[in-house]
Amino acid sequence: MIRQAEFSGWPGGPEVAVALTFDVDGEAPWLGEGPEYGRRLSMLSQGRFGPERGLGRVLGLLAGHGIRGTFYVPGHTADHHPEAVTAIAAAGHELAHHGYLHLGSEGLDEAAQRAELERGLAALERHGVRPAGYRSPGWELTPETLAMLPGLGFSYDASLMADDRPYWVDADPPAEGRADLPAGSRAGGGAGGGAGDAAAPLLELPGHWSLCDWPYFGFTPYHGGLLADPAAVERIWLDEFESARAERRVVTYTMHPEAIGRGYLIRMLDRVITAMRDRGRPWFATHAQIAALATAPAPTPAPAAAQTA
């Protein structure tokens, strides 16, 4: 069974913890597809809209509501849009890791996965940021990347979806390729190459595609986009909020400034936040704030030593 994370409650006694998170991808996902994308100015401009225009709307909305969010920033965005990182940090928000060039880790060997992590860290460190959290590009986490996270200083991950409540994962190569097996079910030790203490559990703060703006409002020339009715998405997101409130749990929403930062969608997000406060007592918190309240899990019992004749 999954090992749930325990929380004693939320500061001030709210009914639900709400994490508003934003992936500031910029041009990185497209450039990561291949060098030919360097000539596709229209496609790149769609990504550039996020840090150049959409981010300002997001920061303005959060400031108006007095909310701190978590911003997952690829290293490429930090290097090529440094003013975006400066603005996020100046507003008191959390900055977290989202790769360097938004490369899908499932298509990389172990060395390339480590390089993507280390380049992203170096880019954020140039801004004085050492992130506590990681979200895998494209929401696809591999055993190799998971095993590297504790050794690189991460205390939580936000890439898996095995539950809608925070839970603990062991950051070592999983049995049968599953990265969200419960503690104590691992086979073997940690990954090589100095991945860190493989026995140390990592807090998972799960999300879901239905609570992300991209499946509803994202667009590519290959797959098109649903370009959904914002009222329908508003209803879905508020229904999930009501479920989380009734269960007194965490709920994470994932957004992208190039999508949610459009004028009509920032209005939708404004209505969602207002409705949450009208309906209950939410605690709007960063992922780091939530992770800091998780009670440390009991150590996983060591397997019994093999008996010899």
Salt bridges, closest charged atoms under 4 A:
GLU15 OE2 - ARG245 NH1 3.33
ASP23 OD2 - HIS98 NE2 3.56
ASP23 OD1 - ARG135 NH1 2.75
ASP23 OD2 - HIS256 NE2 3.61
ASP25 OD1 - HIS98 NE2 3.34
ASP25 OD2 - HIS102 NE2 3.61
ASP25 OD2 - HIS256 NE2 3.82
GLU27 OE1 - HIS81 NE2 2.87
GLU52 OE2 - ARG48 NE 3.61
GLU52 OE2 - HIS81 ND1 3.49
ASP79 OD1 - ARG126 NH2 2.98
GLU83 OE2 - HIS81 ND1 3.68
GLU118 OE2 - ARG114 NH1 3.52
GLU125 OE2 - ARG130 NH1 2.07
ASP163 OD2 - ARG165 NH2 2.89
ASP164 OD2 - ARG249 NH2 3.59
ASP170 OD1 - ARG3 NH2 3.81
ASP172 OD1 - ARG186 NE 3.95
ASP180 OD1 - ARG178 NE 4.00
ASP213 OD1 - HIS256 ND1 2.75
GLU234 OE1 - ARG271 NE 2.97
GLU240 OE2 - ARG249 NH2 2.82
GLU242 OE1 - ARG245 NH2 2.92
GLU242 OE2 - ARG279 NH1 3.26
GLU247 OE1 - ARG249 NE 2.58
ASP270 OD1 - HIS65 NE2 2.65
